[in-house]
Amino acid sequence: MLHTFLTTDSHTLTLPLPDDYVGTELEIIVQPTTAASRRAKTPVFGCAKGQFHATADFDEPLADFGEYQTP
């Protein structure tokens, strides 16, 4: 594993890179982020409506578990 070091006046960034990147020209882009962009989105109630369906026999006992069920 190759480790690349990027150094500025006040910071050093260490990146582990695969061995096949040796001798390869890389472009590394560093962009500042804001707290708003890192914040998790709140799910919208009902957004998956209609995407999941249960079969008519969903609540029926499974044959694979017959030996564990009491008669």
ABEGO torsion letter per residue (X at the ends): XBBBBBBBAABBBBBBBBAAABGBBBBBBBBBBBAAAABBBBBBBGAABGABBBBAAAABBBAAAAAABBX
